[in-house]
Amino acid sequence: MILSLLSAIFLILLFPRFNLVWLAPFALAPILIACAREASWKRRFVNGWAAGFVFWFGVCYWIQFVLEVHGGMGRWGGWATFVLFAVLKGLHMAVFALAAGILVRPAAQPRFIGRAIPAVAALWTGLERTHGPLGFTWLQLGNAGIGMSVPMRLAPILGVYGLSFVFAMMGCAIALVILRRPRAELAWLLVLPLLFLLPAMPARQRGDRHALLVQPNIDTEADWTQASFAHLERDMAILSHAPGHHIIIWPEAPAPFYPSDASFRAYIENIARGEQSYFLFGGVAYNAAGAPLNSAFLFDPSGEMIGRYDKINLVPFGEFVPRVFGWVNRITKEAGDFAPGSRIVEFPVSGHKLGAFICYESAFPDLVREFAKGGAQVLVNLSNDGYFGHSSAREQHLELVRMRAAENRRWIVRATNDGITAVIDPAGRVAFRAPPYQEISADVSYRYVQEQTPYTRYGDWFAWGCLIVAAVLLAVNKRE
């Protein structure tokens, strides 16, 4: 079990707050050594489960704070719910360890060249793709490569899962070396130099369009009165006044922004007309059944609303409560669960198209690419990371957004309530970053990009294919 837990620790150290990204090729080696040495599938499962628990506990520790402070559960209620969350998420690593033990055993390898390296990499990558559909996704192994110029060449082709595959291959190779397996089994690594033949990431460029990003630094636990909301409106109007911007962008914010309210609608229309700018902001809409929607609204310079996008992937505990956690209090002050949106929207902006995804949706590569696939030439991320407190979740969230930019070769303009407000270029580099926890507005630049990457066009075929290949190899090995 010690080796399995060592892999969990390595995986934690890859991401913010530690950022020891050089560990990425080594992270899976310890657990694979343990799996190869352990004949009992039950022990492998338990060891993997323990490692998965430690990983999710260590990376997403901030969830406890969110549940305690913003979910109203108190310290012990927050800890109990968070521990159960980590226990359930740990099952992914348990399945990986159980199956990896089958794929790395010597008897499962062909006579001349082993298949452990591609088989294990496919298993890891395929299982990563299942996190979102099974309830919660966050950081993939490949996210550790966001600053690595050569592995990042895979991002526009295979998405983050291509990088996960490469790091899993390397981890398996290291495990095989330590296990003193035949050198022929390492021959699969000969494909890695081909990464140098892939197109390099785009060079740095200056933007040619200007946006005004408003970071209002609103208290996430504020109790709104008519007076306090009027004061907020005055502040937001002042922050939004800077002539000459193509678009003004407000974040997702913990304030009662309801465009269905006539007075607030008039207030928004006046800002758009007064600044003669497109105006994008986060607010609350309602569907036909009266359920609230977390939405992004776009108004044109004449004050007319020209589009609305309703968030599709909602935050567990924040915008809906999973059934297994039915006792959990809700973070948001909305009455009842938010309803998910049902369609991707590309907003028309002066002959171009803009796609706006909201907060947690940045963790879903396949969703974000749909905006670019539909024609969005720039992407906007509206977020309220104030619920994270001062934890490393903010940096983790930014890392996700950076990978989405690189996968789709799009500029991403990111407006947040209290940080990290930023602009990301098409290579995933941070071109602008505002200071957090301040009430500010910032003049930023970006470009519209028309070309689509292979990942934008074809999506997660590679990750799903990895899952199928791993299942087939497991079946073959079982018969052998």
Backbone hydrogen bonds, N-H to C=O, Kabsch-Sander energy under -0.5 kcal/mol:
donor,donor_aa,acceptor,acceptor_aa,energy
5,L,1,M,-2.5
6,L,2,I,-1.8
7,S,3,L,-1.7
8,A,4,S,-1.6
9,I,5,L,-2.2
10,F,6,L,-2.6
11,L,7,S,-2.5
12,I,8,A,-2.0
13,L,9,I,-2.3
14,L,10,F,-0.9
14,L,11,L,-0.5
15,F,11,L,-0.5
15,F,12,I,-1.1
18,F,15,F,-2.3
19,N,15,F,-1.5
20,L,13,L,-3.2
21,V,19,N,-1.7
23,L,20,L,-1.9
24,A,21,V,-2.0
26,F,23,L,-1.4
27,A,23,L,-1.5
29,A,26,F,-1.2
32,L,28,L,-1.8
33,I,29,A,-2.3
34,A,30,P,-2.3
35,C,31,I,-2.2
36,A,32,L,-2.3
37,R,33,I,-1.6
38,E,34,A,-1.1
39,A,37,R,-0.7
41,W,39,A,-0.5
44,R,40,S,-2.1
45,F,41,W,-2.2
46,V,42,K,-2.4
47,N,43,R,-2.9
48,G,44,R,-2.7
49,W,45,F,-2.4
50,A,46,V,-2.4
51,A,47,N,-2.2
52,G,48,G,-2.8
53,F,49,W,-2.5
54,V,50,A,-2.3
55,F,51,A,-2.5
56,W,52,G,-2.4
57,F,53,F,-2.4
58,G,54,V,-2.5
59,V,55,F,-2.6
60,C,56,W,-2.0
63,I,60,C,-2.2
64,Q,61,Y,-1.3
65,F,61,Y,-0.6
66,V,62,W,-2.1
67,L,63,I,-2.5
68,E,64,Q,-2.6
69,V,65,F,-3.0
70,H,65,F,-0.6
70,H,66,V,-1.4
71,G,66,V,-1.6
73,M,67,L,-1.9
74,G,68,E,-1.0
77,G,73,M,-0.6
78,G,74,G,-2.5
79,W,75,R,-2.4
80,A,76,W,-2.6
81,T,77,G,-2.1
82,F,78,G,-2.2
83,V,79,W,-2.7
84,L,80,A,-1.9
85,F,81,T,-2.2
86,A,82,F,-2.4
87,V,83,V,-2.3
88,L,84,L,-2.3
89,K,85,F,-2.6
90,G,86,A,-1.9
91,L,88,L,-1.2
92,H,89,K,-1.4
94,A,90,G,-1.6
95,V,91,L,-2.3
96,F,92,H,-2.1
97,A,93,M,-2.7
98,L,94,A,-2.3
99,A,95,V,-2.4
100,A,96,F,-3.1
101,G,97,A,-1.7
102,I,98,L,-0.6
102,I,99,A,-0.8
103,L,99,A,-1.8
104,V,100,A,-2.1
105,R,101,G,-0.6
108,A,105,R,-1.6
109,Q,106,P,-1.8
119,A,115,R,-2.1
120,V,116,A,-3.0
121,A,117,I,-2.2
122,A,118,P,-2.4
123,L,119,A,-2.2
124,W,120,V,-2.7
125,T,121,A,-2.4
126,G,122,A,-2.8
127,L,123,L,-2.3
128,E,124,W,-2.1
129,R,125,T,-1.5
130,T,126,G,-0.6
130,T,127,L,-1.1
131,H,128,E,-1.4
134,L,130,T,-1.5
135,G,132,G,-1.9
136,F,131,H,-1.2
143,N,140,Q,-1.7
144,A,141,L,-1.7
145,G,142,G,-1.9
146,I,143,N,-1.6
148,M,145,G,-2.3
149,S,147,G,-0.7
152,M,148,M,-2.0
153,R,150,V,-1.8
154,L,151,P,-2.0
155,A,152,M,-0.9
157,I,154,L,-1.6
158,L,154,L,-3.2
159,G,154,L,-0.8
159,G,155,A,-1.5
161,Y,158,L,-0.5
162,G,159,G,-1.6
163,L,159,G,-0.8
164,S,160,V,-1.9
165,F,161,Y,-2.2
166,V,162,G,-1.8
167,F,163,L,-2.5
168,A,164,S,-2.4
169,M,165,F,-2.4
170,M,166,V,-2.2
171,G,167,F,-2.2
172,C,168,A,-2.3
173,A,169,M,-2.4
174,I,170,M,-2.2
175,A,171,G,-1.9
176,L,172,C,-2.4
177,V,173,A,-2.1
178,I,174,I,-2.2
179,L,175,A,-2.0
180,R,177,V,-1.4
181,R,176,L,-2.5
185,E,182,P,-1.6
186,L,183,R,-2.2
187,A,184,A,-1.6
188,W,185,E,-0.5
189,L,186,L,-2.2
190,L,187,A,-2.0
191,V,188,W,-1.6
192,L,189,L,-1.5
194,L,191,V,-1.4
195,L,192,L,-2.3
196,F,193,P,-1.6
197,L,194,L,-1.5
198,L,195,L,-1.2
208,D,446,Y,-1.4
209,R,446,Y,-2.3
211,A,444,V,-2.6
212,L,247,I,-2.5
213,L,211,A,-0.6
213,L,442,A,-2.7
214,V,212,L,-0.5
214,V,249,I,-2.5
215,Q,213,L,-0.6
215,Q,440,I,-3.1
217,N,417,N,-3.2
222,A,219,D,-1.4
224,W,222,A,-0.7
229,F,225,T,-2.4
230,A,226,Q,-1.8
231,H,227,A,-2.1
232,L,228,S,-2.0
233,E,229,F,-2.5
234,R,230,A,-1.9
235,D,231,H,-2.2
236,M,232,L,-2.9
237,A,233,E,-2.1
238,I,234,R,-1.9
239,L,235,D,-2.6
240,S,236,M,-1.5
241,H,238,I,-1.3
242,A,240,S,-1.0
246,H,210,H,-2.0
247,I,210,H,-1.0
248,I,278,Y,-2.8
249,I,212,L,-2.9
250,W,280,L,-2.8
252,E,415,A,-0.5
255,A,253,A,-1.6
257,F,255,A,-2.4
258,Y,256,P,-1.0
261,D,258,Y,-2.2
265,R,261,D,-2.7
266,A,262,A,-2.2
267,Y,263,S,-1.9
268,I,264,F,-2.3
269,E,265,R,-2.5
270,N,266,A,-2.1
271,I,267,Y,-1.6
272,A,268,I,-2.2
273,R,269,E,-2.4
274,G,270,N,-2.9
275,E,271,I,-2.5
276,Q,272,A,-0.9
277,S,272,A,-1.5
278,Y,246,H,-1.5
279,F,299,F,-2.6
280,L,248,I,-3.0
281,F,297,F,-2.0
282,G,251,P,-1.0
283,G,295,S,-2.5
284,V,257,F,-2.6
285,A,293,L,-2.1
287,N,291,A,-2.2
290,G,287,N,-1.9
293,L,285,A,-2.7
295,S,283,G,-2.7
295,S,293,L,-0.8
296,A,309,Y,-2.8
297,F,281,F,-2.9
298,L,307,G,-2.2
299,F,279,F,-2.6
300,D,304,E,-2.7
303,G,300,D,-2.5
306,I,298,L,-2.5
306,I,304,E,-0.5
307,G,298,L,-1.0
309,Y,296,A,-2.5
311,K,294,N,-3.2
311,K,309,Y,-0.5
314,L,312,I,-0.9
317,F,320,F,-3.1
319,E,315,V,-2.9
320,F,315,V,-1.3
325,F,322,P,-1.9
326,G,323,R,-1.4
328,V,325,F,-2.2
331,I,317,F,-1.5
332,T,318,G,-1.1
336,G,334,E,-0.6
338,F,319,E,-2.7
339,A,292,P,-2.9
341,G,311,K,-3.0
347,F,345,V,-0.6
347,F,354,L,-3.2
349,V,352,H,-2.8
352,H,349,V,-1.8
354,L,347,F,-2.5
355,G,378,V,-2.2
356,A,345,V,-0.5
357,F,355,G,-0.6
357,F,380,V,-2.3
359,C,357,F,-0.5
359,C,382,L,-2.9
361,E,358,I,-2.2
362,S,359,C,-2.1
363,A,360,Y,-2.2
364,F,361,E,-1.8
368,V,364,F,-2.1
369,R,365,P,-2.2
370,E,366,D,-0.7
370,E,367,L,-0.9
371,F,367,L,-0.7
371,F,368,V,-1.1
372,A,368,V,-1.0
373,K,369,R,-2.9
374,G,370,E,-1.8
375,G,372,A,-1.4
376,A,371,F,-2.5
377,Q,353,K,-2.7
378,V,353,K,-0.8
379,L,411,W,-2.5
380,V,355,G,-2.9
381,N,413,V,-2.3
382,L,357,F,-1.9
382,L,380,V,-0.6
383,S,381,N,-0.5
383,S,415,A,-2.4
387,Y,384,N,-0.6
388,F,385,D,-1.7
389,G,386,G,-1.5
391,S,388,F,-1.4
394,R,391,S,-1.0
396,Q,392,S,-2.3
397,H,393,A,-2.6
398,L,394,R,-2.1
399,E,395,E,-2.1
400,L,396,Q,-1.7
401,V,397,H,-1.9
402,R,398,L,-2.4
403,M,399,E,-1.7
404,R,400,L,-1.8
405,A,401,V,-1.8
406,A,402,R,-1.9
407,E,403,M,-2.5
408,N,404,R,-1.5
409,R,405,A,-1.0
410,R,405,A,-1.8
412,I,424,I,-2.3
413,V,379,L,-2.6
414,R,412,I,-0.6
414,R,422,A,-3.1
415,A,381,N,-2.0
415,A,413,V,-0.6
416,T,414,R,-0.5
417,N,383,S,-1.0
422,A,414,R,-1.5
423,V,432,F,-2.2
424,I,412,I,-2.9
425,D,429,R,-2.8
428,G,425,D,-2.5
431,A,423,V,-2.7
431,A,429,R,-0.8
432,F,423,V,-1.5
434,A,421,T,-2.9
437,Y,418,D,-2.6
440,I,215,Q,-2.2
440,I,438,Q,-0.9
442,A,213,L,-2.4
444,V,211,A,-2.8
444,V,442,A,-0.7
446,Y,209,R,-1.8
449,V,377,Q,-2.2
455,Y,156,P,-2.9
457,R,453,T,-2.2
458,Y,454,P,-2.7
459,G,455,Y,-2.6
462,F,459,G,-0.5
464,W,460,D,-2.4
465,G,461,W,-2.3
466,C,462,F,-2.4
467,L,463,A,-1.7
468,I,464,W,-1.9
469,V,465,G,-2.8
470,A,466,C,-2.7
471,A,467,L,-2.0
472,V,468,I,-2.4
473,L,469,V,-2.7
474,L,470,A,-2.2
475,A,471,A,-2.0
476,V,472,V,-2.6
477,N,473,L,-2.8
478,K,474,L,-1.9
479,R,475,A,-1.7
480,E,476,V,-2.1
